[in-house]
Amino acid sequence: MPKRAKQSFAYDDESGRMVNVDPRTVYLDDDPVVKLYPGLFEDVQEEIHRQMRAGAVEQATAAPGEQRHTRRS
């Protein structure tokens, strides 16, 4: 069942980085932060639907020999 934080909080992840948890974000049961702090989460009762936009993914860099024609705005 999906989980949501009862309130916002922050924790240090395994690399020492500070991570903020927002109560509006939905997490899965097996998410590491839910396993670390299970008392800070509650079950989400409503159905969650996530949609991803379909479309082409633009390549960030040109391939060797590729010339791109762009305009600056």
PDB file with one MODEL, atoms N, CA, C and O in Angstrom:
MODEL        1
ATOM      1  N   MET A   1       0.849  -1.179   0.000  1.00  0.00           N
ATOM      2  CA  MET A   1       0.000   0.000   0.000  1.00  0.00           C
ATOM      3  C   MET A   1       0.894   1.242   0.000  1.00  0.00           C
ATOM      4  O   MET A   1       1.891   1.282   0.720  1.00  0.00           O
ATOM      5  N   PRO A   2       0.553   2.237  -0.787  1.00  0.00           N
ATOM      6  CA  PRO A   2       1.354   3.465  -0.818  1.00  0.00           C
ATOM      7  C   PRO A   2       1.370   4.158   0.538  1.00  0.00           C
ATOM      8  O   PRO A   2       0.441   4.017   1.333  1.00  0.00           O
ATOM      9  N   LYS A   3       2.427   4.900   0.787  1.00  0.00           N
ATOM     10  CA  LYS A   3       2.604   5.620   2.052  1.00  0.00           C
ATOM     11  C   LYS A   3       2.858   7.099   1.780  1.00  0.00           C
ATOM     12  O   LYS A   3       3.355   7.485   0.722  1.00  0.00           O
ATOM     13  N   ARG A   4       2.504   7.902   2.762  1.00  0.00           N
ATOM     14  CA  ARG A   4       2.757   9.344   2.716  1.00  0.00           C
ATOM     15  C   ARG A   4       3.259   9.754   4.092  1.00  0.00           C
ATOM     16  O   ARG A   4       2.780   9.248   5.107  1.00  0.00           O
ATOM     17  N   ALA A   5       4.231  10.679   4.129  1.00  0.00           N
ATOM     18  CA  ALA A   5       4.752  11.165   5.405  1.00  0.00           C
ATOM     19  C   ALA A   5       3.661  11.918   6.157  1.00  0.00           C
ATOM     20  O   ALA A   5       2.871  12.642   5.552  1.00  0.00           O
ATOM     21  N   LYS A   6       3.619  11.747   7.469  1.00  0.00           N
ATOM     22  CA  LYS A   6       2.638  12.447   8.303  1.00  0.00           C
ATOM     23  C   LYS A   6       2.949  13.936   8.377  1.00  0.00           C
ATOM     24  O   LYS A   6       2.047  14.765   8.504  1.00  0.00           O
ATOM     25  N   GLN A   7       4.234  14.266   8.296  1.00  0.00           N
ATOM     26  CA  GLN A   7       4.683  15.662   8.296  1.00  0.00           C
ATOM     27  C   GLN A   7       6.025  15.711   7.576  1.00  0.00           C
ATOM     28  O   GLN A   7       6.659  14.674   7.375  1.00  0.00           O
ATOM     29  N   SER A   8       6.459  16.893   7.189  1.00  0.00           N
ATOM     30  CA  SER A   8       7.748  16.994   6.507  1.00  0.00           C
ATOM     31  C   SER A   8       8.881  16.769   7.504  1.00  0.00           C
ATOM     32  O   SER A   8       8.792  17.151   8.671  1.00  0.00           O
ATOM     33  N   PHE A   9       9.947  16.139   7.012  1.00  0.00           N
ATOM     34  CA  PHE A   9      11.132  15.935   7.829  1.00  0.00           C
ATOM     35  C   PHE A   9      12.329  15.770   6.908  1.00  0.00           C
ATOM     36  O   PHE A   9      12.171  15.602   5.699  1.00  0.00           O
ATOM     37  N   ALA A  10      13.514  15.816   7.475  1.00  0.00           N
ATOM     38  CA  ALA A  10      14.748  15.654   6.712  1.00  0.00           C
ATOM     39  C   ALA A  10      15.614  14.599   7.384  1.00  0.00           C
ATOM     40  O   ALA A  10      15.550  14.404   8.598  1.00  0.00           O
ATOM     41  N   TYR A  11      16.418  13.927   6.582  1.00  0.00           N
ATOM     42  CA  TYR A  11      17.333  12.927   7.107  1.00  0.00           C
ATOM     43  C   TYR A  11      18.578  12.897   6.228  1.00  0.00           C
ATOM     44  O   TYR A  11      18.556  13.373   5.093  1.00  0.00           O
ATOM     45  N   ASP A  12      19.667  12.333   6.759  1.00  0.00           N
ATOM     46  CA  ASP A  12      20.895  12.157   5.992  1.00  0.00           C
ATOM     47  C   ASP A  12      20.864  10.788   5.341  1.00  0.00           C
ATOM     48  O   ASP A  12      20.661   9.780   6.018  1.00  0.00           O
ATOM     49  N   ASP A  13      21.066  10.743   4.008  1.00  0.00           N
ATOM     50  CA  ASP A  13      21.100   9.437   3.344  1.00  0.00           C
ATOM     51  C   ASP A  13      22.472   8.795   3.524  1.00  0.00           C
ATOM     52  O   ASP A  13      23.333   9.352   4.204  1.00  0.00           O
ATOM     53  N   GLU A  14      22.678   7.629   2.922  1.00  0.00           N
ATOM     54  CA  GLU A  14      23.917   6.879   3.131  1.00  0.00           C
ATOM     55  C   GLU A  14      25.160   7.605   2.642  1.00  0.00           C
ATOM     56  O   GLU A  14      26.265   7.295   3.088  1.00  0.00           O
ATOM     57  N   SER A  15      25.006   8.570   1.729  1.00  0.00           N
ATOM     58  CA  SER A  15      26.164   9.334   1.255  1.00  0.00           C
ATOM     59  C   SER A  15      26.372  10.620   2.052  1.00  0.00           C
ATOM     60  O   SER A  15      27.276  11.397   1.745  1.00  0.00           O
ATOM     61  N   GLY A  16      25.539  10.854   3.079  1.00  0.00           N
ATOM     62  CA  GLY A  16      25.683  12.039   3.912  1.00  0.00           C
ATOM     63  C   GLY A  16      24.932  13.258   3.396  1.00  0.00           C
ATOM     64  O   GLY A  16      25.052  14.348   3.957  1.00  0.00           O
ATOM     65  N   ARG A  17      24.159  13.079   2.329  1.00  0.00           N
ATOM     66  CA  ARG A  17      23.379  14.161   1.742  1.00  0.00           C
ATOM     67  C   ARG A  17      22.079  14.352   2.512  1.00  0.00           C
ATOM     68  O   ARG A  17      21.447  13.373   2.908  1.00  0.00           O
ATOM     69  N   MET A  18      21.674  15.597   2.728  1.00  0.00           N
ATOM     70  CA  MET A  18      20.420  15.898   3.409  1.00  0.00           C
ATOM     71  C   MET A  18      19.270  15.730   2.418  1.00  0.00           C
ATOM     72  O   MET A  18      19.288  16.317   1.336  1.00  0.00           O
ATOM     73  N   VAL A  19      18.274  14.929   2.787  1.00  0.00           N
ATOM     74  CA  VAL A  19      17.111  14.663   1.936  1.00  0.00           C
ATOM     75  C   VAL A  19      15.868  15.151   2.667  1.00  0.00           C
ATOM     76  O   VAL A  19      15.650  14.799   3.826  1.00  0.00           O
ATOM     77  N   ASN A  20      15.055  15.957   1.998  1.00  0.00           N
ATOM     78  CA  ASN A  20      13.802  16.456   2.561  1.00  0.00           C
ATOM     79  C   ASN A  20      12.661  15.564   2.111  1.00  0.00           C
ATOM     80  O   ASN A  20      12.563  15.223   0.932  1.00  0.00           O
ATOM     81  N   VAL A  21      11.802  15.188   3.037  1.00  0.00           N
ATOM     82  CA  VAL A  21      10.629  14.376   2.734  1.00  0.00           C
ATOM     83  C   VAL A  21       9.410  15.277   2.853  1.00  0.00           C
ATOM     84  O   VAL A  21       9.169  15.887   3.895  1.00  0.00           O
ATOM     85  N   ASP A  22       8.649  15.349   1.772  1.00  0.00           N
ATOM     86  CA  ASP A  22       7.466  16.200   1.690  1.00  0.00           C
ATOM     87  C   ASP A  22       6.223  15.336   1.884  1.00  0.00           C
ATOM     88  O   ASP A  22       6.128  14.275   1.267  1.00  0.00           O
ATOM     89  N   PRO A  23       5.272  15.746   2.710  1.00  0.00           N
ATOM     90  CA  PRO A  23       4.076  14.937   2.929  1.00  0.00           C
ATOM     91  C   PRO A  23       3.186  14.796   1.695  1.00  0.00           C
ATOM     92  O   PRO A  23       2.290  13.952   1.682  1.00  0.00           O
ATOM     93  N   ARG A  24       3.413  15.598   0.669  1.00  0.00           N
ATOM     94  CA  ARG A  24       2.622  15.476  -0.561  1.00  0.00           C
ATOM     95  C   ARG A  24       3.145  14.378  -1.476  1.00  0.00           C
ATOM     96  O   ARG A  24       2.458  13.979  -2.416  1.00  0.00           O
ATOM     97  N   THR A  25       4.361  13.878  -1.214  1.00  0.00           N
ATOM     98  CA  THR A  25       4.965  12.843  -2.045  1.00  0.00           C
ATOM     99  C   THR A  25       4.529  11.466  -1.560  1.00  0.00           C
ATOM    100  O   THR A  25       4.497  11.203  -0.358  1.00  0.00           O
ATOM    101  N   VAL A  26       4.196  10.593  -2.505  1.00  0.00           N
ATOM    102  CA  VAL A  26       3.767   9.238  -2.176  1.00  0.00           C
ATOM    103  C   VAL A  26       4.941   8.283  -2.382  1.00  0.00           C
ATOM    104  O   VAL A  26       5.646   8.353  -3.389  1.00  0.00           O
ATOM    105  N   TYR A  27       5.137   7.395  -1.415  1.00  0.00           N
ATOM    106  CA  TYR A  27       6.229   6.419  -1.451  1.00  0.00           C
ATOM    107  C   TYR A  27       5.657   5.013  -1.442  1.00  0.00           C
ATOM    108  O   TYR A  27       4.552   4.785  -0.949  1.00  0.00           O
ATOM    109  N   LEU A  28       6.408   4.077  -1.987  1.00  0.00           N
ATOM    110  CA  LEU A  28       6.014   2.672  -1.937  1.00  0.00           C
ATOM    111  C   LEU A  28       6.441   2.071  -0.601  1.00  0.00           C
ATOM    112  O   LEU A  28       7.311   2.615   0.078  1.00  0.00           O
ATOM    113  N   ASP A  29       5.826   0.949  -0.226  1.00  0.00           N
ATOM    114  CA  ASP A  29       6.152   0.269   1.033  1.00  0.00           C
ATOM    115  C   ASP A  29       7.619  -0.100   1.143  1.00  0.00           C
ATOM    116  O   ASP A  29       8.191  -0.055   2.232  1.00  0.00           O
ATOM    117  N   ASP A  30       8.233  -0.465   0.027  1.00  0.00           N
ATOM    118  CA  ASP A  30       9.613  -0.943   0.064  1.00  0.00           C
ATOM    119  C   ASP A  30      10.649   0.164  -0.159  1.00  0.00           C
ATOM    120  O   ASP A  30      11.831  -0.126  -0.340  1.00  0.00           O
ATOM    121  N   ASP A  31      10.217   1.418  -0.146  1.00  0.00           N
ATOM    122  CA  ASP A  31      11.160   2.527  -0.294  1.00  0.00           C
ATOM    123  C   ASP A  31      12.080   2.571   0.928  1.00  0.00           C
ATOM    124  O   ASP A  31      11.607   2.392   2.051  1.00  0.00           O
ATOM    125  N   PRO A  32      13.376   2.803   0.738  1.00  0.00           N
ATOM    126  CA  PRO A  32      14.310   2.806   1.869  1.00  0.00           C
ATOM    127  C   PRO A  32      13.950   3.787   2.984  1.00  0.00           C
ATOM    128  O   PRO A  32      14.128   3.469   4.160  1.00  0.00           O
ATOM    129  N   VAL A  33      13.448   4.965   2.639  1.00  0.00           N
ATOM    130  CA  VAL A  33      13.109   5.941   3.693  1.00  0.00           C
ATOM    131  C   VAL A  33      11.912   5.464   4.508  1.00  0.00           C
ATOM    132  O   VAL A  33      11.842   5.734   5.707  1.00  0.00           O
ATOM    133  N   VAL A  34      10.975   4.763   3.886  1.00  0.00           N
ATOM    134  CA  VAL A  34       9.826   4.217   4.619  1.00  0.00           C
ATOM    135  C   VAL A  34      10.292   3.116   5.562  1.00  0.00           C
ATOM    136  O   VAL A  34       9.796   3.004   6.683  1.00  0.00           O
ATOM    137  N   LYS A  35      11.241   2.305   5.112  1.00  0.00           N
ATOM    138  CA  LYS A  35      11.776   1.245   5.967  1.00  0.00           C
ATOM    139  C   LYS A  35      12.587   1.815   7.131  1.00  0.00           C
ATOM    140  O   LYS A  35      12.566   1.263   8.231  1.00  0.00           O
ATOM    141  N   LEU A  36      13.307   2.927   6.891  1.00  0.00           N
ATOM    142  CA  LEU A  36      14.106   3.549   7.956  1.00  0.00           C
ATOM    143  C   LEU A  36      13.239   4.224   9.011  1.00  0.00           C
ATOM    144  O   LEU A  36      13.543   4.147  10.201  1.00  0.00           O
ATOM    145  N   TYR A  37      12.171   4.879   8.592  1.00  0.00           N
ATOM    146  CA  TYR A  37      11.330   5.666   9.500  1.00  0.00           C
ATOM    147  C   TYR A  37       9.856   5.275   9.351  1.00  0.00           C
ATOM    148  O   TYR A  37       9.049   6.126   8.977  1.00  0.00           O
ATOM    149  N   PRO A  38       9.477   4.037   9.625  1.00  0.00           N
ATOM    150  CA  PRO A  38       8.090   3.609   9.389  1.00  0.00           C
ATOM    151  C   PRO A  38       7.063   4.363  10.233  1.00  0.00           C
ATOM    152  O   PRO A  38       5.920   4.515   9.802  1.00  0.00           O
ATOM    153  N   GLY A  39       7.432   4.832  11.411  1.00  0.00           N
ATOM    154  CA  GLY A  39       6.493   5.553  12.264  1.00  0.00           C
ATOM    155  C   GLY A  39       6.153   6.944  11.769  1.00  0.00           C
ATOM    156  O   GLY A  39       5.202   7.557  12.253  1.00  0.00           O
ATOM    157  N   LEU A  40       6.916   7.453  10.812  1.00  0.00           N
ATOM    158  CA  LEU A  40       6.665   8.789  10.283  1.00  0.00           C
ATOM    159  C   LEU A  40       5.773   8.771   9.042  1.00  0.00           C
ATOM    160  O   LEU A  40       5.489   9.819   8.462  1.00  0.00           O
ATOM    161  N   PHE A  41       5.330   7.572   8.636  1.00  0.00           N
ATOM    162  CA  PHE A  41       4.500   7.440   7.440  1.00  0.00           C
ATOM    163  C   PHE A  41       3.152   6.841   7.787  1.00  0.00           C
ATOM    164  O   PHE A  41       3.008   6.122   8.776  1.00  0.00           O
ATOM    165  N   GLU A  42       2.156   7.151   6.949  1.00  0.00           N
ATOM    166  CA  GLU A  42       0.824   6.582   7.078  1.00  0.00           C
ATOM    167  C   GLU A  42       0.373   6.055   5.723  1.00  0.00           C
ATOM    168  O   GLU A  42       0.872   6.484   4.683  1.00  0.00           O
ATOM    169  N   ASP A  43      -0.568   5.126   5.743  1.00  0.00           N
ATOM    170  CA  ASP A  43      -1.090   4.571   4.499  1.00  0.00           C
ATOM    171  C   ASP A  43      -1.886   5.625   3.737  1.00  0.00           C
ATOM    172  O   ASP A  43      -2.559   6.470   4.327  1.00  0.00           O
ATOM    173  N   VAL A  44      -1.793   5.553   2.423  1.00  0.00           N
ATOM    174  CA  VAL A  44      -2.576   6.437   1.556  1.00  0.00           C
ATOM    175  C   VAL A  44      -3.806   5.656   1.132  1.00  0.00           C
ATOM    176  O   VAL A  44      -3.688   4.560   0.583  1.00  0.00           O
ATOM    177  N   GLN A  45      -4.967   6.199   1.377  1.00  0.00           N
ATOM    178  CA  GLN A  45      -6.209   5.482   1.087  1.00  0.00           C
ATOM    179  C   GLN A  45      -6.695   5.681  -0.350  1.00  0.00           C
ATOM    180  O   GLN A  45      -7.309   4.777  -0.918  1.00  0.00           O
ATOM    181  N   GLU A  46      -6.434   6.840  -0.943  1.00  0.00           N
ATOM    182  CA  GLU A  46      -6.938   7.078  -2.295  1.00  0.00           C
ATOM    183  C   GLU A  46      -6.064   6.380  -3.330  1.00  0.00           C
ATOM    184  O   GLU A  46      -4.901   6.070  -3.075  1.00  0.00           O
ATOM    185  N   GLU A  47      -6.645   6.139  -4.501  1.00  0.00           N
ATOM    186  CA  GLU A  47      -5.895   5.512  -5.583  1.00  0.00           C
ATOM    187  C   GLU A  47      -4.949   6.534  -6.191  1.00  0.00           C
ATOM    188  O   GLU A  47      -5.304   7.698  -6.370  1.00  0.00           O
ATOM    189  N   ILE A  48      -3.765   6.092  -6.500  1.00  0.00           N
ATOM    190  CA  ILE A  48      -2.761   6.966  -7.090  1.00  0.00           C
ATOM    191  C   ILE A  48      -2.569   6.564  -8.544  1.00  0.00           C
ATOM    192  O   ILE A  48      -2.282   5.405  -8.842  1.00  0.00           O
ATOM    193  N   HIS A  49      -2.725   7.509  -9.431  1.00  0.00           N
ATOM    194  CA  HIS A  49      -2.483   7.269 -10.851  1.00  0.00           C
ATOM    195  C   HIS A  49      -1.366   8.196 -11.291  1.00  0.00           C
ATOM    196  O   HIS A  49      -1.411   9.403 -11.053  1.00  0.00           O
ATOM    197  N   ARG A  50      -0.377   7.624 -11.927  1.00  0.00           N
ATOM    198  CA  ARG A  50       0.726   8.434 -12.444  1.00  0.00           C
ATOM    199  C   ARG A  50       0.752   8.299 -13.947  1.00  0.00           C
ATOM    200  O   ARG A  50       0.674   7.195 -14.486  1.00  0.00           O
ATOM    201  N   GLN A  51       0.860   9.418 -14.614  1.00  0.00           N
ATOM    202  CA  GLN A  51       0.943   9.408 -16.066  1.00  0.00           C
ATOM    203  C   GLN A  51       2.267  10.010 -16.483  1.00  0.00           C
ATOM    204  O   GLN A  51       2.757  10.967 -15.883  1.00  0.00           O
ATOM    205  N   MET A  52       2.828   9.429 -17.519  1.00  0.00           N
ATOM    206  CA  MET A  52       4.060   9.966 -18.075  1.00  0.00           C
ATOM    207  C   MET A  52       3.741  10.462 -19.470  1.00  0.00           C
ATOM    208  O   MET A  52       2.986   9.826 -20.205  1.00  0.00           O
ATOM    209  N   ARG A  53       4.300  11.567 -19.826  1.00  0.00           N
ATOM    210  CA  ARG A  53       4.086  12.100 -21.156  1.00  0.00           C
ATOM    211  C   ARG A  53       4.828  11.256 -22.178  1.00  0.00           C
ATOM    212  O   ARG A  53       6.009  10.948 -22.018  1.00  0.00           O
ATOM    213  N   ALA A  54       4.126  10.899 -23.205  1.00  0.00           N
ATOM    214  CA  ALA A  54       4.773  10.171 -24.297  1.00  0.00           C
ATOM    215  C   ALA A  54       5.428  11.190 -25.219  1.00  0.00           C
ATOM    216  O   ALA A  54       4.899  12.281 -25.434  1.00  0.00           O
ATOM    217  N   GLY A  55       6.539  10.836 -25.737  1.00  0.00           N
ATOM    218  CA  GLY A  55       7.218  11.738 -26.657  1.00  0.00           C
ATOM    219  C   GLY A  55       8.668  11.350 -26.807  1.00  0.00           C
ATOM    220  O   GLY A  55       9.181  10.476 -26.108  1.00  0.00           O
ATOM    221  N   ALA A  56       9.305  12.014 -27.725  1.00  0.00           N
ATOM    222  CA  ALA A  56      10.711  11.722 -27.985  1.00  0.00           C
ATOM    223  C   ALA A  56      11.579  12.358 -26.906  1.00  0.00           C
ATOM    224  O   ALA A  56      11.273  13.433 -26.391  1.00  0.00           O
ATOM    225  N   VAL A  57      12.657  11.673 -26.580  1.00  0.00           N
ATOM    226  CA  VAL A  57      13.622  12.204 -25.630  1.00  0.00           C
ATOM    227  C   VAL A  57      14.748  12.829 -26.427  1.00  0.00           C
ATOM    228  O   VAL A  57      15.362  12.177 -27.272  1.00  0.00           O
ATOM    229  N   GLU A  58      15.014  14.085 -26.155  1.00  0.00           N
ATOM    230  CA  GLU A  58      16.049  14.788 -26.893  1.00  0.00           C
ATOM    231  C   GLU A  58      17.422  14.402 -26.367  1.00  0.00           C
ATOM    232  O   GLU A  58      17.640  14.325 -25.158  1.00  0.00           O
ATOM    233  N   GLN A  59      18.340  14.163 -27.290  1.00  0.00           N
ATOM    234  CA  GLN A  59      19.714  13.850 -26.923  1.00  0.00           C
ATOM    235  C   GLN A  59      20.411  15.158 -26.565  1.00  0.00           C
ATOM    236  O   GLN A  59      20.346  16.125 -27.324  1.00  0.00           O
ATOM    237  N   ALA A  60      21.070  15.194 -25.421  1.00  0.00           N
ATOM    238  CA  ALA A  60      21.663  16.434 -24.914  1.00  0.00           C
ATOM    239  C   ALA A  60      22.925  16.854 -25.674  1.00  0.00           C
ATOM    240  O   ALA A  60      23.194  18.047 -25.807  1.00  0.00           O
ATOM    241  N   THR A  61      23.676  15.913 -26.158  1.00  0.00           N
ATOM    242  CA  THR A  61      24.913  16.250 -26.856  1.00  0.00           C
ATOM    243  C   THR A  61      24.882  15.682 -28.266  1.00  0.00           C
ATOM    244  O   THR A  61      24.236  14.665 -28.523  1.00  0.00           O
ATOM    245  N   ALA A  62      25.580  16.341 -29.172  1.00  0.00           N
ATOM    246  CA  ALA A  62      25.636  15.883 -30.555  1.00  0.00           C
ATOM    247  C   ALA A  62      26.590  14.697 -30.667  1.00  0.00           C
ATOM    248  O   ALA A  62      27.609  14.622 -29.980  1.00  0.00           O
ATOM    249  N   ALA A  63      26.232  13.791 -31.540  1.00  0.00           N
ATOM    250  CA  ALA A  63      27.110  12.651 -31.812  1.00  0.00           C
ATOM    251  C   ALA A  63      28.327  13.151 -32.597  1.00  0.00           C
ATOM    252  O   ALA A  63      28.255  14.205 -33.229  1.00  0.00           O
ATOM    253  N   PRO A  64      29.431  12.421 -32.569  1.00  0.00           N
ATOM    254  CA  PRO A  64      30.607  12.852 -33.329  1.00  0.00           C
ATOM    255  C   PRO A  64      30.257  13.061 -34.805  1.00  0.00           C
ATOM    256  O   PRO A  64      29.697  12.173 -35.448  1.00  0.00           O
ATOM    257  N   GLY A  65      30.583  14.210 -35.324  1.00  0.00           N
ATOM    258  CA  GLY A  65      30.310  14.548 -36.720  1.00  0.00           C
ATOM    259  C   GLY A  65      28.916  15.092 -36.969  1.00  0.00           C
ATOM    260  O   GLY A  65      28.624  15.540 -38.078  1.00  0.00           O
ATOM    261  N   GLU A  66      28.055  15.066 -35.974  1.00  0.00           N
ATOM    262  CA  GLU A  66      26.680  15.563 -36.149  1.00  0.00           C
ATOM    263  C   GLU A  66      26.682  17.070 -36.025  1.00  0.00           C
ATOM    264  O   GLU A  66      27.290  17.629 -35.112  1.00  0.00           O
ATOM    265  N   GLN A  67      25.996  17.727 -36.952  1.00  0.00           N
ATOM    266  CA  GLN A  67      25.860  19.182 -36.887  1.00  0.00           C
ATOM    267  C   GLN A  67      24.410  19.504 -36.563  1.00  0.00           C
ATOM    268  O   GLN A  67      23.484  18.977 -37.179  1.00  0.00           O
ATOM    269  N   ARG A  68      24.237  20.368 -35.599  1.00  0.00           N
ATOM    270  CA  ARG A  68      22.890  20.765 -35.215  1.00  0.00           C
ATOM    271  C   ARG A  68      22.646  22.205 -35.662  1.00  0.00           C
ATOM    272  O   ARG A  68      23.528  23.061 -35.588  1.00  0.00           O
ATOM    273  N   HIS A  69      21.457  22.433 -36.112  1.00  0.00           N
ATOM    274  CA  HIS A  69      21.093  23.772 -36.553  1.00  0.00           C
ATOM    275  C   HIS A  69      20.055  24.322 -35.584  1.00  0.00           C
ATOM    276  O   HIS A  69      18.888  23.931 -35.608  1.00  0.00           O
ATOM    277  N   THR A  70      20.496  25.220 -34.748  1.00  0.00           N
ATOM    278  CA  THR A  70      19.614  25.796 -33.726  1.00  0.00           C
ATOM    279  C   THR A  70      19.675  27.310 -33.794  1.00  0.00           C
ATOM    280  O   THR A  70      20.616  27.894 -34.332  1.00  0.00           O
ATOM    281  N   ARG A  71      18.662  27.919 -33.241  1.00  0.00           N
ATOM    282  CA  ARG A  71      18.626  29.369 -33.131  1.00  0.00           C
ATOM    283  C   ARG A  71      18.541  29.741 -31.672  1.00  0.00           C
ATOM    284  O   ARG A  71      17.885  29.064 -30.879  1.00  0.00           O
ATOM    285  N   ARG A  72      19.202  30.810 -31.328  1.00  0.00           N
ATOM    286  CA  ARG A  72      19.072  31.328 -29.958  1.00  0.00           C
ATOM    287  C   ARG A  72      17.908  32.309 -29.929  1.00  0.00           C
ATOM    288  O   ARG A  72      17.709  33.100 -30.851  1.00  0.00           O
ATOM    289  N   SER A  73      17.168  32.237 -28.876  1.00  0.00           N
ATOM    290  CA  SER A  73      16.030  33.164 -28.768  1.00  0.00           C
ATOM    291  C   SER A  73      16.332  34.291 -27.832  1.00  0.00           C
ATOM    292  O   SER A  73      15.488  35.163 -27.622  1.00  0.00           O
TER     293      SER A  73
ENDMDL
END
